[in-house]
């Protein structure tokens, strides 16, 4: 094929076309880098919230399990910096067997850290207090345990 003026057409791109294409790719990469940081941060935030909810739901499960079983050996929950132990009494072994949940996105602080929460068949607990779930960037959620009524709830701080 011939171009206007009789010069033969060669395959390929002009320097201007290549520079424009490189500028567009660079712009897309720059925008993608900013967006990916926000996506990563949102993912970490969701993981933190899932961990808080998991611990809260497991405590409620063990409280309900203890009430329904009605035996004198209620379930137990032990709190440490990055681990929570959920204990169930094994009558054959005459001891508590613990399941460990390791926290990856939160650390525990507060009065209940290092303590054992005993869940009683009447729905009450042996100790009350607060346990704060602290996320790496400072976000905080608080688990509240009320000793009298055995009320357990989570609140954002």
C-alpha positions in Angstrom: 0.0 0.0 0.0 1.2 3.5 -0.7 0.9 6.6 1.4 -0.1 9.9 0.1 2.8 11.3 -1.8 4.0 7.9 -3.1 6.2 6.8 -0.1 5.7 3.1 0.8 4.0 2.4 4.2 6.2 0.6 6.7 4.9 -1.5 9.6 5.3 -0.3 13.2 4.6 2.6 15.4 5.9 6.1 15.4 7.9 7.5 18.3 5.0 9.7 19.3 2.6 6.8 19.5 5.1 4.8 21.6 5.6 7.7 24.0 1.8 8.2 24.4 1.4 4.5 25.1 4.1 4.4 27.7 2.7 7.5 29.4 -0.8 5.9 29.6 0.7 2.6 31.0 2.7 4.6 33.6 -0.5 6.6 34.6 -2.5 3.3 35.0 0.3 1.8 37.1 0.5 4.8 39.3 -3.3 4.9 39.8 -3.3 1.1 40.5 -0.6 1.5 43.1 -2.6 4.0 45.1 -5.8 1.9 44.8 -4.0 -1.3 45.8 -2.8 0.2 49.0 -6.4 1.2 49.9 -7.6 -2.3 48.9 -4.9 -3.9 51.1 -5.8 -1.7 54.0 -9.5 -2.5 53.6 -8.7 -6.2 53.5 -6.7 -5.9 56.8 -9.5 -4.0 58.4 -12.0 -6.7 57.4 -9.7 -9.4 58.8 -9.4 -7.6 62.1 -13.2 -7.3 62.3 -13.7 -10.9 61.4 -11.3 -11.9 64.3 -13.2 -9.8 66.8 -16.5 -11.2 65.6 -15.1 -14.8 65.7 -14.0 -14.5 69.3 -17.3 -12.8 70.4 -19.4 -15.5 68.6 -17.3 -18.3 70.1 -17.8 -16.9 73.6 -21.5 -16.7 73.1 -21.6 -20.2 71.7 -19.8 -21.6 74.8 -22.0 -19.6 77.1 -25.1 -21.1 75.4 -23.6 -24.6 75.4 -22.9 -24.3 79.1 -26.5 -23.2 79.8 -28.0 -26.0 77.7 -25.7 -28.7 79.2 -26.6 -27.6 82.7 -23.6 -29.4 84.3 -21.5 -28.0 87.1 -18.4 -27.8 84.9 -19.1 -24.9 82.7 -17.0 -23.9 79.7 -14.0 -21.6 80.2 -12.4 -18.9 78.1 -8.8 -17.7 78.8 -7.4 -14.5 77.3 -3.8 -13.8 76.4 -2.1 -11.2 74.2 -2.7 -12.9 70.8 -4.4 -16.1 71.8 -7.8 -17.1 73.2 -8.3 -20.6 74.7 -11.8 -22.1 74.8 -12.1 -24.9 77.4 -14.6 -27.7 77.5 -14.7 -30.1 80.4 -14.0 -33.7 79.5 -15.6 -35.9 82.2 -13.6 -39.1 81.1 -10.3 -37.3 81.5 -11.5 -35.2 84.5 -9.9 -32.1 83.0 -10.6 -29.2 80.6 -9.6 -29.6 76.9 -8.7 -26.4 75.2 -9.1 -25.2 71.6 -6.7 -22.3 70.8 -7.6 -19.4 68.5 -4.6 -17.3 67.5 -5.2 -13.7 66.6 -3.2 -12.4 63.6 -4.7 -8.9 63.2 -5.5 -7.9 66.8 -3.9 -7.8 70.2 -5.7 -8.0 73.5 -5.5 -5.5 76.3 -7.5 -4.8 79.4 -8.6 -6.3 82.7 -9.6 -9.7 81.4 -6.3 -10.3 79.7 -4.5 -13.1 81.5 -7.7 -14.1 83.3 -10.1 -17.1 82.9 -13.7 -16.4 82.3 -15.8 -19.3 83.7 -19.3 -19.6 82.2 -21.9 -20.9 84.6 -25.0 -23.0 83.8 -27.2 -20.3 85.2 -25.9 -17.9 82.5 -23.7 -15.9 84.8 -19.9 -15.5 84.8 -17.2 -15.6 87.5 -15.6 -12.2 86.6 -16.6 -9.1 84.8 -14.6 -6.5 83.0 -13.5 -5.3 79.6 -11.1 -6.7 77.0 -9.9 -4.4 74.2 -9.1 -5.8 70.7 -6.4 -3.4 69.3 -5.7 -3.4 65.6 -2.2 -2.4 64.3 -3.3 1.1 63.2 -5.1 1.8 66.5 -8.7 0.7 65.8 -10.3 -0.6 68.9 -13.2 -2.8 69.8 -14.2 -3.6 73.3 -15.7 -6.9 74.7 -17.7 -6.2 77.8 -18.6 -8.9 80.4 -21.0 -8.0 83.1 -20.7 -10.1 86.2 -24.2 -9.8 87.7 -26.4 -10.6 84.7 -23.7 -12.4 82.6 -24.3 -10.0 79.8 -21.6 -10.1 77.1 -21.4 -7.7 74.2 -19.0 -6.0 71.8 -18.8 -2.3 71.2 -16.7 0.0 69.0 -14.5 2.5 70.8 
